[in-house]
Every structure is written in C-alpha cells, then in structure tokens.
Amino acid sequence: MMMIAPLPFDQVDVVLCEDRRTVLLHGYAGDALFLQSVCEAVTDLDPDTVERTGADQWRRKAKPDRWIKT
C-alpha cells in the first residue's frame, strides 16, 4: 500500500541490497518504518560509495509519494 510518509523523517538509512544493484531507503518516523527503492542499476554498485560517501545523493532521489509503510 502506497502512502505519503510523514516528512521529515527522524532518520533515513541508505542500504545497498544483496543484488548490489538496488538502493533501498529506510525512513524512520517515530516507531514507523517506511521503505523506498531509489535505484535499480544495470551494473553492480560499490557498497562503500552507496552507503557512506554517496548516501546524501541517494536520499535526495526519494519521492515523497513513493514511501511504503511496513
């Protein structure tokens, strides 16, 4: 179920999935968790670049109306 998440979040984590091609955002608002996929790359991505040095870049790609509440 799609829903508009309560922005701003308390915290947004950037995670590179096991396939090394999908970037997933975890948005925390109080006790609620929201997820959003922001990239499905054609080639493998570097975990250090995605989760550390490039994390803010991925956070900026989030769309307010695409968060999924878990």
Sequence and secondary structure as in RCSB ss.txt:
>XXXX:A:sequence
MMMIAPLPFDQVDVVLCEDRRTVLLHGYAGDALFLQSVCEAVTDLDPDTVERTGADQWRRKAKPDRWIKT
>XXXX:A:secstr
 B    SS SEEEEEE TTSSEEEEEEEETTEEEEEEEEE SS   HHIIIIITHHHHHHT  GGG EE 
